[in-house]
Amino acid sequence: MHRISALSTKQVQAYRAGAPDSYGNPPERAISDGGGNPCRHCLKHIPAGKEMLVLAHRPFPETQPYAETGPIFLCADPCARFEDDEMLPEALTDSPDYLIKGYGPDDRIVYGTGIITPQAQLHEAADNIFSRADVTYIHVRSARNNCYHARIDRA
């Protein structure tokens, strides 16, 4: 069993207050066009015309060779953090497939776990990766742009 985890509210509140991103820059502000702007906190699409933050995010505790950094979007206004163990979040329903890969307790990729999986088989593919004892968590990324979407943790 597993659960999809969004960015923490504490981290998102810091970004909204102007905390620097992974490159030391303040988050940029932009207006969503309504397509392709999934918030990494509520895991919903940011509606057209709404303000959003764009920033570089590294979903790892420290820099190291496997600590990928990339762009993410966040709702500029407060939103509720995604919390649902049963349902696939809205932000993960619009692409036909995703890149998922397992990471060990040292926050490094566990080789042999990376797979592009159809969206409809995301939970099953995650269960298969978690069958390995050396996998602590999984990242869900865009299969086309490698952007970080969410983390999958053991329940």
C-alpha positions in Angstrom: 0.0 0.0 0.0 1.2 3.5 -0.7 0.1 7.2 -0.7 0.8 10.1 -3.0 2.4 13.0 -1.1 2.3 16.6 -2.2 4.8 19.3 -1.1 4.5 20.2 2.6 2.3 23.1 3.5 5.3 24.6 5.6 7.5 24.6 2.5 4.8 26.0 0.2 4.0 28.8 2.7 7.7 29.7 2.8 7.8 30.0 -1.0 4.6 32.1 -1.0 6.4 34.4 1.5 9.3 34.8 -0.9 11.7 32.2 0.4 14.4 31.4 -2.2 14.0 28.5 -4.5 16.7 25.8 -5.1 18.8 28.3 -7.1 18.5 31.0 -4.5 16.0 33.1 -6.5 12.6 34.3 -5.2 9.7 32.5 -6.8 8.5 34.2 -10.0 4.8 35.2 -10.3 2.8 34.5 -13.4 -0.8 34.1 -14.5 -2.0 30.6 -15.3 -3.3 29.9 -18.8 -5.3 27.0 -17.4 -3.3 24.3 -19.1 -0.2 22.5 -17.9 0.1 24.3 -14.6 -0.4 21.7 -11.9 0.1 23.0 -8.3 2.5 20.7 -6.4 0.6 21.4 -3.2 -3.1 20.8 -3.9 -2.2 18.6 -6.9 -4.9 20.4 -8.9 -4.6 22.5 -12.1 -4.2 26.2 -11.4 -7.2 27.8 -13.1 -6.8 30.1 -16.0 -6.4 33.7 -14.9 -5.2 32.8 -11.4 -1.8 33.9 -10.1 0.8 31.2 -9.7 4.4 30.8 -8.5 7.1 29.4 -10.8 10.3 28.2 -9.2 13.1 25.8 -9.2 12.6 22.9 -6.8 14.9 20.2 -5.7 12.8 17.5 -3.8 15.8 16.3 -1.8 17.2 17.3 1.6 20.7 18.1 0.2 22.6 18.5 -3.0 24.3 15.3 -4.4 24.7 13.9 -7.9 21.2 12.4 -8.0 19.4 15.4 -6.6 17.6 16.7 -9.7 16.3 20.3 -9.7 13.5 21.5 -12.0 10.7 23.9 -12.5 7.4 23.6 -10.6 4.2 25.6 -10.2 2.3 26.5 -7.0 -1.0 28.3 -6.5 -0.1 31.8 -5.3 -3.1 31.9 -3.1 -3.5 29.4 -0.2 -4.8 26.0 -1.2 -5.4 22.8 0.8 -2.6 20.2 0.6 -3.6 17.0 -1.3 -4.5 14.3 1.2 -6.2 11.2 -0.2 -4.9 7.6 0.0 -7.5 6.3 -2.5 -7.9 8.8 -5.3 -5.4 9.8 -8.0 -5.0 13.6 -7.8 -6.3 15.8 -10.6 -2.8 16.9 -11.5 -1.9 13.3 -12.4 -4.9 12.6 -14.6 -4.1 14.7 -17.7 -1.0 12.9 -19.1 -1.2 9.5 -20.7 1.9 8.3 -18.9 4.5 9.3 -16.2 8.1 8.6 -15.4 8.4 7.0 -11.9 11.5 5.8 -10.2 12.5 4.6 -6.8 14.9 6.1 -4.3 16.7 4.5 -1.4 17.2 5.8 2.1 20.2 7.8 0.9 18.0 9.7 -1.5 19.7 8.2 -4.5 18.1 6.5 -7.5 17.7 2.7 -7.1 18.8 1.5 -10.5 16.4 -0.7 -12.3 13.3 1.0 -10.9 12.8 3.8 -13.5 9.8 3.2 -15.8 7.5 5.1 -17.9 4.1 3.8 -16.9 0.6 4.5 -18.3 -1.4 6.8 -16.0 -4.0 4.1 -15.5 -1.3 1.8 -14.1 0.5 4.2 -11.8 -0.6 2.5 -8.6 0.2 -0.9 -9.8 3.7 0.2 -11.1 4.4 1.8 -7.7 3.4 -1.4 -5.9 5.9 -3.3 -8.1 8.7 -0.8 -7.3 7.9 -1.0 -3.6 8.3 -4.8 -3.7 12.0 -4.1 -3.6 13.2 -3.7 0.0 15.8 -1.1 -1.0 13.2 1.4 -2.2 12.2 4.0 0.4 10.1 6.3 -1.8 9.2 7.0 -5.5 9.1 10.2 -7.5 6.4 10.8 -10.1 7.7 13.0 -13.0 6.6 14.1 -16.4 7.5 11.5 -19.0 8.1 14.2 -21.5 9.8 17.0 -19.5 11.1 15.2 -16.4 9.3 17.8 -14.1 8.7 16.7 -10.6 5.0 16.2 -9.8 4.7 14.3 -6.5 6.2 11.7 -4.2 4.8 8.3 -3.5 5.5 6.9 0.0 4.8 3.6 1.6 1.5 3.8 3.6 
